[in-house]
Amino acid sequence: MSNKTVTVQANMADGFAIAADIDGHKVMIDQPVAAKGSGTGPTPLQMMLFAVGGCIGTIGRIAAFQQKIALRSMQITVEGDYNPAGLMGKPSDDRVGFSQIRIRASIDADLTDAEKQQFLDEVCARCPLHDNLLHGTEVLHTLGS
């Protein structure tokens, strides 16, 4: 099976806002007003955690359909800890990114707790974003023309 490329173009808007048109969907990230943003959207960190939770929920729907599980709902909470010193350009012994990300899922389906855990384990193993966080992914950056 061949690889598929996903492309998103982010564009600076007013202040700290960043806008994108993703397949006709207007998406905005920003900083809170208290951080000199205009609060027009979630922060990039919040959006990343939301994307992880959204990916797990999507794979959950796919896996439940494939396994003929009546998945009534899934509530996925994603939390991450980070030290903001690095992104502010201040010295820090901590890494700039999240030091830990925790995913907690409540699954409403006719499964035992052990079966729910097994289902969640499988879903997370199939989730591309979970995989990217769990394993180092090569990231390249270049200047555009």
KOLRO-466521 format. One record per atom (N, C-alpha, C): atom name; x negated, y, z negated; residue number from 0. Coordinates in pm, 1 decimal, always signed. Layout:
<atoms>
+------+----------+----------+----------+------+
: seza :       xx :       yy :       zz : mise :
+------+----------+----------+----------+------+
:   CA :        X :        Y :        Z :  NUM :
...
+------+----------+----------+----------+------+
</atoms>
This chain:
<atoms>
+------+----------+----------+----------+------+
: seza :       xx :       yy :       zz : mise :
+------+----------+----------+----------+------+
:    N :    -85.5 :   -117.5 :     +0.0 :    0 :
:   CA :     +0.0 :     +0.0 :     +0.0 :    0 :
:    C :    -90.5 :   +124.4 :     +0.0 :    0 :
:    N :    -53.3 :   +224.0 :    +73.5 :    1 :
:   CA :   -138.6 :   +343.0 :    +85.0 :    1 :
:    C :   -103.7 :   +446.0 :    -22.6 :    1 :
:    N :   -201.1 :   +531.2 :    -48.8 :    2 :
:   CA :   -182.0 :   +638.3 :   -146.5 :    2 :
:    C :    -90.3 :   +745.1 :    -90.7 :    2 :
:    N :    -27.2 :   +816.6 :   -180.4 :    3 :
:   CA :    +61.2 :   +927.3 :   -145.3 :    3 :
:    C :     +6.5 :  +1052.1 :   -213.3 :    3 :
:    N :     +1.8 :  +1163.3 :   -142.8 :    4 :
:   CA :    -46.4 :  +1288.9 :   -199.0 :    4 :
:    C :    +71.3 :  +1375.4 :   -238.9 :    4 :
:    N :    +66.2 :  +1429.8 :   -359.0 :    5 :
:   CA :   +165.8 :  +1524.4 :   -408.3 :    5 :
:    C :    +95.2 :  +1658.7 :   -419.4 :    5 :
:    N :   +154.6 :  +1764.2 :   -363.8 :    6 :
:   CA :    +93.5 :  +1896.5 :   -364.5 :    6 :
:    C :   +189.9 :  +1997.8 :   -424.4 :    6 :
:    N :   +136.8 :  +2081.4 :   -511.5 :    7 :
:   CA :   +213.8 :  +2191.9 :   -570.0 :    7 :
:    C :   +126.9 :  +2316.5 :   -558.3 :    7 :
:    N :   +184.9 :  +2426.1 :   -513.6 :    8 :
:   CA :   +112.3 :  +2552.3 :   -507.1 :    8 :
:    C :   +167.2 :  +2646.0 :   -613.5 :    8 :
:    N :    +79.9 :  +2685.6 :   -706.5 :    9 :
:   CA :   +117.0 :  +2778.9 :   -813.6 :    9 :
:    C :    +67.3 :  +2917.7 :   -775.9 :    9 :
:    N :   +151.6 :  +3018.0 :   -794.9 :   10 :
:   CA :   +119.1 :  +3154.5 :   -757.8 :   10 :
:    C :   +138.4 :  +3247.9 :   -875.7 :   10 :
:    N :    +38.5 :  +3334.3 :   -898.6 :   11 :
:   CA :    +53.1 :  +3433.5 :  -1004.8 :   11 :
:    C :   +170.6 :  +3525.4 :   -972.7 :   11 :
:    N :   +252.7 :  +3550.2 :  -1073.8 :   12 :
:   CA :   +362.6 :  +3645.5 :  -1062.9 :   12 :
:    C :   +327.6 :  +3762.0 :  -1155.3 :   12 :
:    N :   +427.4 :  +3831.9 :  -1209.2 :   13 :
:   CA :   +401.1 :  +3944.6 :  -1298.3 :   13 :
:    C :   +346.6 :  +3896.4 :  -1432.3 :   13 :
:    N :   +253.5 :  +3971.7 :  -1487.2 :   14 :
:   CA :   +198.3 :  +3939.9 :  -1618.5 :   14 :
:    C :   +133.5 :  +3803.0 :  -1620.1 :   14 :
:    N :   +175.6 :  +3720.6 :  -1715.3 :   15 :
:   CA :   +121.4 :  +3585.8 :  -1728.2 :   15 :
:    C :   +207.6 :  +3480.6 :  -1658.6 :   15 :
:    N :   +313.3 :  +3522.3 :  -1592.5 :   16 :
:   CA :   +403.2 :  +3427.9 :  -1526.7 :   16 :
:    C :   +335.1 :  +3365.0 :  -1404.8 :   16 :
:    N :   +362.7 :  +3237.6 :  -1384.4 :   17 :
:   CA :   +315.0 :  +3162.3 :  -1268.9 :   17 :
:    C :   +438.8 :  +3099.0 :  -1205.4 :   17 :
:    N :   +454.1 :  +3118.1 :  -1075.2 :   18 :
:   CA :   +573.4 :  +3069.9 :  -1005.9 :   18 :
:    C :   +535.6 :  +2965.6 :   -901.4 :   18 :
:    N :   +629.1 :  +2878.5 :   -873.4 :   19 :
:   CA :   +612.8 :  +2780.5 :   -765.9 :   19 :
:    C :   +748.7 :  +2751.9 :   -705.2 :   19 :
:    N :   +747.3 :  +2722.3 :   -578.1 :   20 :
:   CA :   +865.2 :  +2670.1 :   -509.7 :   20 :
:    C :   +830.4 :  +2525.6 :   -476.8 :   20 :
:    N :   +891.0 :  +2433.2 :   -548.6 :   21 :
:   CA :   +859.4 :  +2291.7 :   -532.9 :   21 :
:    C :   +979.8 :  +2223.1 :   -469.7 :   21 :
:    N :   +967.6 :  +2192.8 :   -342.5 :   22 :
:   CA :  +1077.2 :  +2129.8 :   -267.1 :   22 :
:    C :  +1208.9 :  +2204.7 :   -286.0 :   22 :
:    N :  +1202.9 :  +2336.4 :   -279.3 :   23 :
:   CA :  +1323.1 :  +2417.7 :   -291.6 :   23 :
:    C :  +1364.6 :  +2448.0 :   -434.4 :   23 :
:    N :  +1289.6 :  +2400.5 :   -532.5 :   24 :
:   CA :  +1319.4 :  +2427.6 :   -673.2 :   24 :
:    C :  +1227.0 :  +2538.4 :   -721.6 :   24 :
:    N :  +1283.8 :  +2646.8 :   -769.2 :   25 :
:   CA :  +1204.3 :  +2756.0 :   -824.8 :   25 :
:    C :  +1163.3 :  +2717.4 :   -966.0 :   25 :
:    N :  +1032.2 :  +2714.6 :   -990.2 :   26 :
:   CA :   +979.7 :  +2675.7 :  -1119.9 :   26 :
:    C :   +892.3 :  +2789.5 :  -1170.7 :   26 :
:    N :   +906.6 :  +2821.9 :  -1299.5 :   27 :
:   CA :   +831.5 :  +2932.5 :  -1358.0 :   27 :
:    C :   +773.0 :  +2886.7 :  -1490.7 :   27 :
:    N :   +644.2 :  +2916.0 :  -1510.5 :   28 :
:   CA :   +584.0 :  +2900.5 :  -1641.7 :   28 :
:    C :   +534.1 :  +3037.6 :  -1685.0 :   28 :
:    N :   +524.6 :  +3057.5 :  -1813.6 :   29 :
:   CA :   +489.4 :  +3189.4 :  -1866.3 :   29 :
:    C :   +435.3 :  +3170.6 :  -2007.0 :   29 :
:    N :   +407.7 :  +3279.3 :  -2069.8 :   30 :
:   CA :   +368.7 :  +3280.7 :  -2210.2 :   30 :
:    C :   +481.2 :  +3347.4 :  -2288.7 :   30 :
:    N :   +493.5 :  +3315.6 :  -2416.6 :   31 :
:   CA :   +595.9 :  +3381.3 :  -2498.2 :   31 :
:    C :   +567.8 :  +3531.4 :  -2508.3 :   31 :
:    N :   +671.6 :  +3606.1 :  -2536.9 :   32 :
:   CA :   +659.0 :  +3751.3 :  -2553.8 :   32 :
:    C :   +555.8 :  +3782.6 :  -2662.0 :   32 :
:    N :   +554.1 :  +3703.2 :  -2769.4 :   33 :
:   CA :   +459.4 :  +3726.1 :  -2879.2 :   33 :
:    C :   +313.9 :  +3710.0 :  -2834.1 :   33 :
:    N :   +292.2 :  +3640.1 :  -2720.5 :   34 :
:   CA :   +156.8 :  +3620.9 :  -2667.9 :   34 :
:    C :   +133.7 :  +3707.9 :  -2544.1 :   34 :
:    N :   +209.5 :  +3816.7 :  -2534.7 :   35 :
:   CA :   +198.1 :  +3914.6 :  -2425.6 :   35 :
:    C :   +253.4 :  +3865.2 :  -2292.2 :   35 :
:    N :   +329.0 :  +3756.9 :  -2294.1 :   36 :
:   CA :   +398.1 :  +3711.0 :  -2174.3 :   36 :
:    C :   +536.0 :  +3773.3 :  -2170.0 :   36 :
:    N :   +614.6 :  +3733.7 :  -2071.8 :   37 :
:   CA :   +751.9 :  +3784.6 :  -2064.4 :   37 :
:    C :   +854.4 :  +3677.2 :  -2098.2 :   37 :
:    N :   +808.0 :  +3557.3 :  -2133.8 :   38 :
:   CA :   +899.0 :  +3452.3 :  -2178.8 :   38 :
:    C :   +993.1 :  +3401.3 :  -2071.0 :   38 :
:    N :   +953.9 :  +3408.7 :  -1942.8 :   39 :
:   CA :  +1042.6 :  +3366.2 :  -1835.2 :   39 :
:    C :  +1044.5 :  +3214.6 :  -1813.3 :   39 :
:    N :   +962.0 :  +3143.5 :  -1888.9 :   40 :
:   CA :   +959.2 :  +2998.7 :  -1874.8 :   40 :
:    C :   +874.9 :  +2938.3 :  -1984.1 :   40 :
:    N :   +869.3 :  +2805.1 :  -1987.3 :   41 :
:   CA :   +784.3 :  +2737.9 :  -2086.4 :   41 :
:    C :   +637.9 :  +2764.1 :  -2055.1 :   41 :
:    N :   +551.8 :  +2735.9 :  -2151.4 :   42 :
:   CA :   +407.5 :  +2749.6 :  -2130.1 :   42 :
:    C :   +357.8 :  +2631.8 :  -2045.9 :   42 :
:    N :   +238.4 :  +2643.6 :  -1987.4 :   43 :
:   CA :   +184.2 :  +2528.9 :  -1913.3 :   43 :
:    C :   +171.9 :  +2403.5 :  -2000.9 :   43 :
:    N :   +133.4 :  +2420.2 :  -2127.2 :   44 :
:   CA :   +120.5 :  +2304.3 :  -2216.0 :   44 :
:    C :   +256.0 :  +2238.2 :  -2239.2 :   44 :
:    N :   +359.1 :  +2320.1 :  -2261.7 :   45 :
:   CA :   +493.5 :  +2264.3 :  -2279.3 :   45 :
:    C :   +540.5 :  +2194.4 :  -2152.4 :   45 :
:    N :   +511.6 :  +2253.9 :  -2037.5 :   46 :
:   CA :   +554.0 :  +2195.2 :  -1910.6 :   46 :
:    C :   +485.1 :  +2060.1 :  -1887.7 :   46 :
:    N :   +357.9 :  +2052.3 :  -1926.2 :   47 :
:   CA :   +286.2 :  +1925.1 :  -1910.9 :   47 :
:    C :   +349.7 :  +1816.8 :  -1998.6 :   47 :
:    N :   +378.4 :  +1850.1 :  -2123.1 :   48 :
:   CA :   +439.8 :  +1751.5 :  -2212.5 :   48 :
:    C :   +579.1 :  +1713.1 :  -2163.5 :   48 :
:    N :   +653.9 :  +1811.2 :  -2111.4 :   49 :
:   CA :   +785.8 :  +1783.0 :  -2053.8 :   49 :
:    C :   +772.0 :  +1688.3 :  -1934.7 :   49 :
:    N :   +669.9 :  +1711.8 :  -1850.4 :   50 :
:   CA :   +648.8 :  +1626.1 :  -1733.9 :   50 :
:    C :   +619.9 :  +1482.1 :  -1776.8 :   50 :
:    N :   +541.6 :  +1465.0 :  -1882.8 :   51 :
:   CA :   +513.4 :  +1330.3 :  -1933.6 :   51 :
:    C :   +643.3 :  +1264.7 :  -1980.3 :   51 :
:    N :   +720.9 :  +1335.8 :  -2060.9 :   52 :
:   CA :   +849.2 :  +1280.9 :  -2107.5 :   52 :
:    C :   +944.1 :  +1252.1 :  -1992.0 :   52 :
:    N :   +945.8 :  +1341.7 :  -1893.1 :   53 :
:   CA :  +1032.1 :  +1321.9 :  -1776.7 :   53 :
:    C :   +990.4 :  +1201.7 :  -1694.2 :   53 :
:    N :   +861.1 :  +1181.7 :  -1681.6 :   54 :
:   CA :   +810.6 :  +1067.1 :  -1606.6 :   54 :
:    C :   +847.6 :   +936.6 :  -1677.4 :   54 :
:    N :   +831.6 :   +934.0 :  -1808.0 :   55 :
:   CA :   +867.4 :   +813.7 :  -1885.0 :   55 :
:    C :  +1016.5 :   +785.5 :  -1873.0 :   55 :
:    N :  +1099.3 :   +889.8 :  -1881.5 :   56 :
:   CA :  +1243.7 :   +870.7 :  -1865.5 :   56 :
:    C :  +1280.9 :   +819.7 :  -1727.2 :   56 :
:    N :  +1214.6 :   +872.8 :  -1625.0 :   57 :
:   CA :  +1241.6 :   +829.5 :  -1487.6 :   57 :
:    C :  +1202.5 :   +683.3 :  -1467.4 :   57 :
:    N :  +1082.9 :   +647.5 :  -1513.8 :   58 :
:   CA :  +1038.6 :   +508.6 :  -1501.2 :   58 :
:    C :  +1129.1 :   +418.2 :  -1585.3 :   58 :
:    N :  +1177.7 :   +469.1 :  -1699.3 :   59 :
:   CA :  +1271.8 :   +393.8 :  -1780.9 :   59 :
:    C :  +1397.9 :   +358.9 :  -1703.6 :   59 :
:    N :  +1451.3 :   +455.3 :  -1629.4 :   60 :
:   CA :  +1571.1 :   +429.6 :  -1547.7 :   60 :
:    C :  +1542.1 :   +324.5 :  -1440.8 :   60 :
:    N :  +1427.1 :   +338.8 :  -1375.5 :   61 :
:   CA :  +1390.0 :   +243.6 :  -1269.1 :   61 :
:    C :  +1374.7 :   +103.0 :  -1327.1 :   61 :
:    N :  +1299.6 :    +91.5 :  -1436.8 :   62 :
:   CA :  +1275.2 :    -39.5 :  -1497.8 :   62 :
:    C :  +1405.4 :   -101.9 :  -1547.9 :   62 :
:    N :  +1491.0 :    -21.9 :  -1609.3 :   63 :
:   CA :  +1619.0 :    -74.4 :  -1659.6 :   63 :
:    C :  +1704.0 :   -126.2 :  -1544.0 :   63 :
:    N :  +1706.8 :    -51.7 :  -1433.7 :   64 :
:   CA :  +1782.3 :    -95.8 :  -1316.5 :   64 :
:    C :  +1726.3 :   -228.3 :  -1264.5 :   64 :
:    N :  +1593.2 :   -236.8 :  -1253.9 :   65 :
:   CA :  +1529.7 :   -358.0 :  -1202.4 :   65 :
:    C :  +1553.4 :   -478.1 :  -1292.9 :   65 :
:    N :  +1556.5 :   -453.8 :  -1424.0 :   66 :
:   CA :  +1573.1 :   -563.1 :  -1520.2 :   66 :
:    C :  +1718.9 :   -584.3 :  -1561.1 :   66 :
:    N :  +1808.8 :   -509.9 :  -1498.6 :   67 :
:   CA :  +1952.6 :   -518.7 :  -1527.3 :   67 :
:    C :  +1982.6 :   -493.7 :  -1675.5 :   67 :
:    N :  +1913.6 :   -392.8 :  -1731.1 :   68 :
:   CA :  +1937.0 :   -349.4 :  -1868.9 :   68 :
:    C :  +2031.6 :   -230.7 :  -1863.7 :   68 :
:    N :  +2138.2 :   -234.6 :  -1943.2 :   69 :
:   CA :  +2230.7 :   -121.0 :  -1950.7 :   69 :
:    C :  +2168.0 :    -15.3 :  -2041.5 :   69 :
:    N :  +2085.6 :    +70.0 :  -1982.3 :   70 :
:   CA :  +2019.1 :   +176.4 :  -2057.0 :   70 :
:    C :  +2113.4 :   +295.8 :  -2063.5 :   70 :
:    N :  +2173.2 :   +315.6 :  -2181.4 :   71 :
:   CA :  +2268.8 :   +425.3 :  -2196.7 :   71 :
:    C :  +2197.3 :   +559.5 :  -2205.5 :   71 :
:    N :  +2085.1 :   +563.2 :  -2276.7 :   72 :
:   CA :  +2007.9 :   +687.6 :  -2283.8 :   72 :
:    C :  +1869.9 :   +660.5 :  -2341.0 :   72 :
:    N :  +1783.2 :   +757.4 :  -2317.1 :   73 :
:   CA :  +1649.6 :   +756.5 :  -2374.8 :   73 :
:    C :  +1619.3 :   +899.9 :  -2414.6 :   73 :
:    N :  +1578.7 :   +918.4 :  -2537.0 :   74 :
:   CA :  +1534.2 :  +1050.6 :  -2582.8 :   74 :
:    C :  +1385.2 :  +1038.2 :  -2607.3 :   74 :
:    N :  +1307.8 :  +1116.6 :  -2532.0 :   75 :
:   CA :  +1162.6 :  +1106.8 :  -2539.1 :   75 :
:    C :  +1107.5 :  +1235.8 :  -2598.3 :   75 :
:    N :  +1039.9 :  +1225.4 :  -2710.6 :   76 :
:   CA :   +974.9 :  +1339.9 :  -2773.8 :   76 :
:    C :   +825.5 :  +1327.4 :  -2748.2 :   76 :
:    N :   +765.8 :  +1434.5 :  -2696.2 :   77 :
:   CA :   +622.6 :  +1434.8 :  -2667.2 :   77 :
:    C :   +560.3 :  +1552.2 :  -2741.9 :   77 :
:    N :   +462.2 :  +1522.1 :  -2825.8 :   78 :
:   CA :   +392.6 :  +1624.0 :  -2904.5 :   78 :
:    C :   +244.2 :  +1617.7 :  -2873.6 :   78 :
:    N :   +180.4 :  +1732.6 :  -2872.8 :   79 :
:   CA :    +37.3 :  +1736.6 :  -2851.1 :   79 :
:    C :    -28.8 :  +1837.2 :  -2943.2 :   79 :
:    N :   -146.6 :  +1802.9 :  -2990.8 :   80 :
:   CA :   -224.5 :  +1891.0 :  -3079.0 :   80 :
:    C :   -342.1 :  +1947.2 :  -3000.9 :   80 :
:    N :   -363.6 :  +2077.8 :  -3012.7 :   81 :
:   CA :   -479.1 :  +2139.2 :  -2948.8 :   81 :
:    C :   -524.8 :  +2258.5 :  -3031.1 :   81 :
:    N :   -650.3 :  +2297.6 :  -3011.2 :   82 :
:   CA :   -707.5 :  +2414.4 :  -3076.4 :   82 :
:    C :   -714.0 :  +2525.0 :  -2971.7 :   82 :
:    N :   -639.5 :  +2634.8 :  -2987.0 :   83 :
:   CA :   -635.4 :  +2738.8 :  -2884.1 :   83 :
:    C :   -763.3 :  +2822.2 :  -2871.6 :   83 :
:    N :   -860.5 :  +2801.4 :  -2958.1 :   84 :
:   CA :   -982.8 :  +2883.2 :  -2953.3 :   84 :
:    C :  -1050.2 :  +2874.5 :  -2816.3 :   84 :
:    N :  -1064.0 :  +2754.3 :  -2763.0 :   85 :
:   CA :  -1134.5 :  +2735.6 :  -2636.6 :   85 :
:    C :  -1069.4 :  +2808.0 :  -2520.4 :   85 :
:    N :   -937.9 :  +2800.1 :  -2509.6 :   86 :
:   CA :   -871.7 :  +2867.1 :  -2397.7 :   86 :
:    C :   -876.7 :  +3018.6 :  -2411.7 :   86 :
:    N :   -899.5 :  +3066.5 :  -2533.1 :   87 :
:   CA :   -915.0 :  +3210.3 :  -2555.2 :   87 :
:    C :  -1060.8 :  +3254.4 :  -2535.7 :   87 :
:    N :  -1149.6 :  +3159.3 :  -2499.6 :   88 :
:   CA :  -1289.2 :  +3191.8 :  -2475.6 :   88 :
:    C :  -1373.1 :  +3202.8 :  -2601.4 :   88 :
:    N :  -1318.6 :  +3153.7 :  -2712.5 :   89 :
:   CA :  -1390.8 :  +3159.0 :  -2839.8 :   89 :
:    C :  -1466.9 :  +3028.7 :  -2860.9 :   89 :
:    N :  -1578.7 :  +3035.3 :  -2932.3 :   90 :
:   CA :  -1653.1 :  +2911.4 :  -2958.9 :   90 :
:    C :  -1570.3 :  +2814.2 :  -3041.8 :   90 :
:    N :  -1583.3 :  +2687.5 :  -3007.8 :   91 :
:   CA :  -1508.2 :  +2584.3 :  -3079.6 :   91 :
:    C :  -1577.7 :  +2450.5 :  -3059.5 :   91 :
:    N :  -1579.1 :  +2369.5 :  -3162.5 :   92 :
:   CA :  -1632.1 :  +2234.1 :  -3149.8 :   92 :
:    C :  -1526.8 :  +2140.4 :  -3090.9 :   92 :
:    N :  -1401.1 :  +2184.7 :  -3088.7 :   93 :
:   CA :  -1292.6 :  +2103.7 :  -3033.1 :   93 :
:    C :  -1291.4 :  +2115.2 :  -2881.5 :   93 :
:    N :  -1234.9 :  +2018.0 :  -2816.1 :   94 :
:   CA :  -1214.8 :  +2025.3 :  -2671.6 :   94 :
:    C :  -1105.5 :  +2127.7 :  -2641.8 :   94 :
:    N :  -1097.0 :  +2171.9 :  -2518.8 :   95 :
:   CA :   -996.7 :  +2271.8 :  -2481.6 :   95 :
:    C :   -858.3 :  +2208.1 :  -2471.8 :   95 :
:    N :   -853.4 :  +2083.2 :  -2426.4 :   96 :
:   CA :   -725.2 :  +2015.7 :  -2407.6 :   96 :
:    C :   -670.0 :  +1956.8 :  -2535.5 :   96 :
:    N :   -563.0 :  +1881.1 :  -2519.6 :   97 :
:   CA :   -500.5 :  +1815.9 :  -2633.6 :   97 :
:    C :   -596.2 :  +1714.3 :  -2695.4 :   97 :
:    N :   -606.9 :  +1716.4 :  -2827.8 :   98 :
:   CA :   -688.6 :  +1616.0 :  -2896.8 :   98 :
:    C :   -608.8 :  +1487.2 :  -2916.1 :   98 :
:    N :   -477.9 :  +1499.1 :  -2920.6 :   99 :
:   CA :   -391.2 :  +1381.7 :  -2929.9 :   99 :
:    C :   -254.6 :  +1416.7 :  -2873.4 :   99 :
:    N :   -195.9 :  +1321.9 :  -2802.6 :  100 :
:   CA :    -57.9 :  +1334.2 :  -2753.9 :  100 :
:    C :    +18.5 :  +1215.6 :  -2808.5 :  100 :
:    N :   +132.6 :  +1244.4 :  -2869.8 :  101 :
:   CA :   +217.0 :  +1140.4 :  -2928.6 :  101 :
:    C :   +350.1 :  +1135.6 :  -2854.6 :  101 :
:    N :   +390.9 :  +1015.5 :  -2816.7 :  102 :
:   CA :   +516.4 :   +994.0 :  -2745.9 :  102 :
:    C :   +604.6 :   +906.4 :  -2833.7 :  102 :
:    N :   +725.7 :   +953.5 :  -2859.5 :  103 :
:   CA :   +821.6 :   +877.5 :  -2940.8 :  103 :
:    C :   +950.7 :   +867.1 :  -2860.9 :  103 :
:    N :   +998.9 :   +747.2 :  -2839.2 :  104 :
:   CA :  +1119.5 :   +728.0 :  -2760.0 :  104 :
:    C :  +1227.7 :   +658.2 :  -2840.8 :  104 :
:    N :  +1346.9 :   +714.3 :  -2836.5 :  105 :
:   CA :  +1465.2 :   +649.1 :  -2891.4 :  105 :
:    C :  +1541.6 :   +591.7 :  -2772.4 :  105 :
:    N :  +1565.8 :   +460.9 :  -2776.0 :  106 :
:   CA :  +1626.4 :   +391.2 :  -2662.6 :  106 :
:    C :  +1763.2 :   +338.9 :  -2704.2 :  106 :
:    N :  +1866.1 :   +381.2 :  -2630.1 :  107 :
:   CA :  +2001.9 :   +333.0 :  -2655.5 :  107 :
:    C :  +2034.3 :   +226.3 :  -2551.2 :  107 :
:    N :  +2016.3 :   +101.3 :  -2591.6 :  108 :
:   CA :  +2043.9 :    -14.3 :  -2505.7 :  108 :
:    C :  +2065.8 :   -134.1 :  -2596.4 :  108 :
:    N :  +2129.8 :   -235.8 :  -2542.3 :  109 :
:   CA :  +2155.9 :   -356.4 :  -2621.4 :  109 :
:    C :  +2031.5 :   -444.7 :  -2623.0 :  109 :
:    N :  +1929.5 :   -396.9 :  -2694.0 :  110 :
:   CA :  +1803.0 :   -467.8 :  -2708.3 :  110 :
:    C :  +1762.7 :   -466.7 :  -2855.0 :  110 :
:    N :  +1688.9 :   -567.3 :  -2896.8 :  111 :
:   CA :  +1635.2 :   -566.3 :  -3032.4 :  111 :
:    C :  +1523.5 :   -462.4 :  -3039.2 :  111 :
:    N :  +1479.3 :   -429.1 :  -3158.4 :  112 :
:   CA :  +1369.0 :   -334.0 :  -3171.6 :  112 :
:    C :  +1244.4 :   -386.6 :  -3101.1 :  112 :
:    N :  +1217.7 :   -516.0 :  -3112.2 :  113 :
:   CA :  +1100.9 :   -574.6 :  -3045.9 :  113 :
:    C :  +1114.7 :   -563.6 :  -2893.9 :  113 :
:    N :  +1235.6 :   -587.6 :  -2841.7 :  114 :
:   CA :  +1259.0 :   -575.4 :  -2697.4 :  114 :
:    C :  +1248.1 :   -429.7 :  -2651.7 :  114 :
:    N :  +1294.2 :   -336.6 :  -2734.0 :  115 :
:   CA :  +1280.6 :   -193.7 :  -2701.9 :  115 :
:    C :  +1133.6 :   -153.9 :  -2697.0 :  115 :
:    N :  +1054.5 :   -204.2 :  -2791.3 :  116 :
:   CA :   +911.1 :   -173.5 :  -2791.3 :  116 :
:    C :   +844.3 :   -231.4 :  -2667.5 :  116 :
:    N :   +879.4 :   -353.5 :  -2631.5 :  117 :
:   CA :   +823.2 :   -416.7 :  -2512.1 :  117 :
:    C :   +862.5 :   -337.9 :  -2387.4 :  117 :
:    N :   +987.4 :   -293.4 :  -2382.4 :  118 :
:   CA :  +1035.9 :   -213.7 :  -2269.4 :  118 :
:    C :   +958.3 :    -82.0 :  -2261.3 :  118 :
:    N :   +942.3 :    -13.4 :  -2375.1 :  119 :
:   CA :   +868.2 :   +112.4 :  -2377.9 :  119 :
:    C :   +722.7 :    +91.1 :  -2336.2 :  119 :
:    N :   +661.2 :    -16.6 :  -2383.4 :  120 :
:   CA :   +523.4 :    -47.6 :  -2345.1 :  120 :
:    C :   +511.9 :    -63.9 :  -2193.7 :  120 :
:    N :   +606.5 :   -134.7 :  -2134.4 :  121 :
:   CA :   +604.9 :   -155.7 :  -1989.4 :  121 :
:    C :   +627.0 :    -24.2 :  -1915.4 :  121 :
:    N :   +722.7 :    +53.7 :  -1961.7 :  122 :
:   CA :   +752.0 :   +182.2 :  -1897.8 :  122 :
:    C :   +628.9 :   +272.2 :  -1901.4 :  122 :
:    N :   +565.0 :   +281.9 :  -2016.0 :  123 :
:   CA :   +445.9 :   +367.1 :  -2027.9 :  123 :
:    C :   +332.3 :   +315.9 :  -1940.2 :  123 :
:    N :   +319.0 :   +185.4 :  -1927.4 :  124 :
:   CA :   +214.7 :   +128.4 :  -1841.2 :  124 :
:    C :   +241.3 :   +159.2 :  -1694.0 :  124 :
:    N :   +367.6 :   +179.4 :  -1657.7 :  125 :
:   CA :   +404.8 :   +208.0 :  -1518.2 :  125 :
:    C :   +411.3 :   +357.8 :  -1488.3 :  125 :
:    N :   +402.8 :   +442.1 :  -1590.1 :  126 :
:   CA :   +418.1 :   +586.7 :  -1573.1 :  126 :
:    C :   +286.6 :   +649.2 :  -1525.2 :  126 :
:    N :   +283.5 :   +709.5 :  -1406.3 :  127 :
:   CA :   +159.7 :   +769.4 :  -1356.5 :  127 :
:    C :   +102.4 :   +878.0 :  -1448.1 :  127 :
:    N :   +185.6 :   +959.1 :  -1509.2 :  128 :
:   CA :   +133.9 :  +1065.5 :  -1596.2 :  128 :
:    C :    +75.5 :  +1007.8 :  -1724.2 :  128 :
:    N :   +139.8 :   +907.4 :  -1781.0 :  129 :
:   CA :    +84.8 :   +839.2 :  -1898.0 :  129 :
:    C :    -51.4 :   +781.3 :  -1862.2 :  129 :
:    N :    -60.5 :   +720.9 :  -1744.3 :  130 :
:   CA :   -185.8 :   +663.5 :  -1697.3 :  130 :
:    C :   -293.5 :   +771.6 :  -1683.6 :  130 :
:    N :   -257.7 :   +887.3 :  -1626.3 :  131 :
:   CA :   -354.4 :   +996.4 :  -1610.9 :  131 :
:    C :   -406.9 :  +1045.3 :  -1744.4 :  131 :
:    N :   -320.9 :  +1048.3 :  -1844.7 :  132 :
:   CA :   -363.9 :  +1093.7 :  -1976.3 :  132 :
:    C :   -449.3 :   +988.0 :  -2046.9 :  132 :
:    N :   -413.8 :   +863.9 :  -2027.2 :  133 :
:   CA :   -482.8 :   +754.2 :  -2094.8 :  133 :
:    C :   -621.1 :   +725.1 :  -2035.2 :  133 :
:    N :   -633.6 :   +745.3 :  -1906.1 :  134 :
:   CA :   -758.9 :   +715.9 :  -1835.5 :  134 :
:    C :   -810.5 :   +843.4 :  -1769.7 :  134 :
:    N :   -940.2 :   +861.7 :  -1773.8 :  135 :
:   CA :   -998.7 :   +979.9 :  -1710.3 :  135 :
:    C :   -970.7 :   +980.4 :  -1561.1 :  135 :
:    N :   -923.5 :  +1091.8 :  -1510.5 :  136 :
:   CA :   -897.6 :  +1108.6 :  -1368.2 :  136 :
:    C :   -994.2 :  +1212.8 :  -1314.8 :  136 :
:    N :  -1056.0 :  +1185.0 :  -1203.1 :  137 :
:   CA :  -1146.6 :  +1281.9 :  -1142.4 :  137 :
:    C :  -1066.4 :  +1405.8 :  -1103.5 :  137 :
:    N :  -1112.7 :  +1520.8 :  -1145.5 :  138 :
:   CA :  -1047.4 :  +1647.5 :  -1112.8 :  138 :
:    C :  -1151.3 :  +1734.9 :  -1043.8 :  138 :
:    N :  -1121.3 :  +1779.0 :   -923.3 :  139 :
:   CA :  -1211.8 :  +1863.9 :   -846.6 :  139 :
:    C :  -1152.1 :  +2002.9 :   -836.0 :  139 :
:    N :  -1234.0 :  +2105.2 :   -839.9 :  140 :
:   CA :  -1183.8 :  +2241.6 :   -815.5 :  140 :
:    C :  -1275.9 :  +2311.6 :   -718.3 :  140 :
:    N :  -1215.3 :  +2382.6 :   -621.9 :  141 :
:   CA :  -1289.3 :  +2453.0 :   -519.9 :  141 :
:    C :  -1223.4 :  +2587.6 :   -493.3 :  141 :
:    N :  -1296.2 :  +2676.2 :   -429.6 :  142 :
:   CA :  -1239.2 :  +2803.7 :   -386.6 :  142 :
:    C :  -1163.3 :  +2782.5 :   -256.6 :  142 :
:    N :  -1046.3 :  +2846.1 :   -246.1 :  143 :
:   CA :   -970.2 :  +2841.6 :   -122.2 :  143 :
:    C :  -1014.0 :  +2954.0 :    -30.2 :  143 :
:    N :   -965.0 :  +2947.1 :    +92.3 :  144 :
:   CA :  -1002.1 :  +3053.5 :   +186.8 :  144 :
:    C :   -889.0 :  +3152.4 :   +205.1 :  144 :
+------+----------+----------+----------+------+
</atoms>
